[in-house]
Amino acid sequence: MPELPEVETLVRRLREPVIGRTIEAVTIYWKRTIARPAPKEFTRALRGYTVQAIDRRAKYLVFTLASQRATVTPTLFLLIHLRMSGKLCVVDRAEPLAKHDRVVFDLDDGQQLRFNDVRKFGKMWLVADPEMVTSAIGPEPLDRAFTLPKFRKLVQSRSGAIKPLLLNQAFLAGVGNIYADEALWRARIHPRRKTDSLAEAEVASLYRSLRKVLRTAIDDEGTDAGDGVIEGDYRPRVYGRTDQPCYRCHQPIQRIVVGQRGTHFCPQCQPLRSPGWRR
């Protein structure tokens, strides 16, 4: 599933060809992609709206749409969640549809914005306020306002293993399996460590590591997961490297299951017991 860096990369790629374009028509080939409103209302309501901005909230793409027609709401928001296999691309209207194209937006320059989704899990919402969809999501880990004291307070307010907590979107926005593993490896923290076992220095290290990993992945335009969603240049240091040597200590990377998710870590660099633990 695309995570924060991949969604941010897609947002940046779509801005030039899509911002300023007006939606002339919408065709839905898989009705279940539309979460809100009903598909007929979705297609009707979008006609004539111009894309003013494209942003990201967690793993959602957020399109700000505007219309000067007196009979409609002046501003609407189109939210798209790619889920497991969703892809967005801009192509010429004359190009034949691909097998798994689910929703197609006709733009006023003869191009189309196409949503392709092999597994059919992707969703779209058309709403008057993005918070109607994203209100339960936690803070953005790269926001300036998201400081170390705020992260420490969040961690101290929760219990359980640290890896599932990082994946909890109500705790922190946009972090998924790949970058949780990467941040924990960089911070030398075992994914099964309990939050109440983390020393203040370890929490600080995880905070810095998480932000560093996400920024690096954005600079590299995400990870190439082999699904064609984003073909970025970020190369994981630990995720997906089972039995390969750790880049720090050269011990084999192990794969375990934590919170029902495949998890990669170095048993030498990321001991289950904290460094200050004594039997």
N, C-alpha and C positions, 0 to 999 in steps of 0.2 A: 504494500500500500504506500502510495506517495506520502511523504512526511513534510514537515515545515520547509526544508530547503527545496524540495522538488516543486511544491506548490508555489513558493516564492519565485522560483525560476520560471515557472509557467506564466505567472502573473506578469513578470517583466517582459517575457517574450510576446505576450498578447497585446500589450499596451500600444505599441506603434501601429499595428494593422487594424485594431478594433476601436480604440478611443476616437471619438468624433464621428463614428459611423452610426447611421440610423437603421434600426431593424425594420425591414419591410414585411417580413413574413416569418412564421415559425412552423416547421413541420415536425410532428412527433411520430416516431416509428415504434417506440416502446413506452406505452402510457405510464407504466410504473416508475419510470424515471422521474416523473413530476410528482413531488410531494405536496406542493401547495401552490396555487389553488388547483381546482379540477383542470384536466388537460385542455378542455375547450376554452375555459376562461383564461388559462395561461397563454395560449396562442393568440387569443383576441386582445388581451390586455397589453401584450408586448409590442404590438404593431405601432410604429410611429415614434417609439422612444429612441433617444440618442444616448450612446454610451459616453458618459462624462469621465468616469474613472474606473480603474480596476485595481482592487486591493486584496489583501489576504487577512483573514482572521482564523487563527489556528490552521486547520487543513481545508478551510473553505476559501474558494475564490468569491470575491464580493464585487459585483458590477453595479456601479451607481448609474441609474438611468434617469433621463430628464425629458420632459415634454412641455411644450408651450401651448398645447391645446387646452382651452378653457374647460373642457368637459371631462378631463381626466385628472388623476392625482399628479401633481407636478414632478414628484420624485418617487421612484420605486427602486428596489434593490433586488437583483438577481443573485442568489447564492447557489454555488455549485460545489458539491462534494464528490471527488473522484472515486472514493472508496477503493476497491481493490485494483481495478483495471481501467478506470475512466481516463480518456484522453481528449484534449481539445486542440483543434488545429484550424487554421484559416486557409481555405483553398478556393480556387476559381469555381464559380457556380457550374461551369460546364463539365467539371471533373466528375466521373461516375461515382456514385455512392459506394462506400466500402461496406463489407458484409455486416459489420457490427455498428454502423452508425445509428444512433438512437434518437438524437434530436438535432435538427439543422436550423440555423438562423440565417435567413437571407439578409445581407447587408446592402446598403444603397450604392456601393461601388462595384457591384457585380461579384463580390466575394461571398463566401459562406463561412460561418463559424460552425464547425461540426463537432458534436460530442459522440465519441466512439467508446463503446463499453462492452467488452467481450463477456464479462461475467454478470452484467446487468444489475450491479449493486449501486451504481452511482445515483445521486439524487439532485433535484433542483427545487428551489423555492423562489417564489416571486412575492415579496412582502413590502410593506410600507416602512419597516424598521428592521435592520439586521438582527437586533437583539431578540426579536421574536423567535429566532433560530439559535442564536449563539449565547444567550443569556447565562447558561449554566457552565460555560467554558471558563477555565482558569486564566491567569495572566499570561501575557506574551513573554517568553523568556529573554527576548532580545530588546524589549522596551527599555528606554533609559530609566523609566520609573521603577523597573523591576530590579531593585537593589539587593545586595547580599543580606542586609537585615530582614528584608521582606521574604527572601527565600528561606532563610534560617527559621523565621517564624512559621512559615508554611510547613517545613519539614518537622519542626517540633510539635506541631498541632496534629500530626498524623502518627499512626502506628503501623506495624507490619514491615514487610520487606521493601527495600528501596526501589528495586526494578519495577514492580507493578505500580508503585506510586508515580514514577516518572511517566508511565504510560497512561495514567488516569487523566483524561482531558479536563476534568473538573479541577484537578490540582494544577496542571500546567498545560498550556496550549501548544499543540502541534508536534510534540515529541512522540516518536513511535519506536518500534523495536530496534531499528538500525542505530539511531543516534543515542538511544538510551544505553545500549551496549558500548558504543564508542566513548560516551562521556564517562561511564563507570570505569572503563579500562584506563582512560587518561587520568582519572582521579585515583586509581588504584583501589577501588572499592568493590568488594564482592557483591554481585547482584542480589544475593539473599541476605545481606546484612540488614538487621533491623534498624529502623530509623532512630530508635532511642539508644543505639550502640554507637552512633556516629559522633565523634568528637567535633568540636567547633571548627578545628582546622580541616577536618575531612569534609564538612558541609561547605566550607569556603572553597576547597579544592574542587568539589563537585559543581558548585555554582560557576566557577571560572571555566572548568572543563566543558560544561554543557554549552556555555555561550561561545567558547572557542571552536568547538566542534561544529556547531550550527553555522557560525560565520564562515568557517573554512568551507563547509559543504555548499553554502550559498555562493561563495566566490568560485567554486568549482562547478557550479550549476547542477548540484545534486549528485546522487548516486545512480549509476546505470544498473537497474535491477533486472535487466533483460526482458522487460515487459513492453518496452517501447514507449512508456509514459514520458520518461525523461532519460536521455542518454548523456548523463553528466560525467564529469571527470573525477569526482571524489572517489577515492579508493579506501574502503574501510580498513582500519588497523586491526580489528578483532572480529567484527561481525562477518559471519559466513566463512571463517578461516579455520574450521575444525581440523585439528591435528597438524596444522601448519605452525611453524615456529613463531613465538611472540616476537614482535619487533624490538622489545626491550631486553628480555632475558633469554630468549630463544627456546624456552620450554613450549611444549605443544599446547595450542589453544584447545580448550574443551567446550563441548556443547552440552547444556543441560536444559531442563524445562523449568521455567519460573513463571508462576501465574498463567500457566497454559500457553506460554510463548517460548519458542526456541531461543535460547540465550547463550551467547558466546563470551568467554572470559579466560583470563590466564590465571591458573591456580597458584602460580608463584608470585605474580605481581599483585593479585587481588585475593589475599587470604580471607577466609570466612571470619576469622577472629580479627578484631581490631588490633593494630600494632601495640597498643598499651595493655591488651588483655593478658592476664596471668592465671594459670590454673590454680 
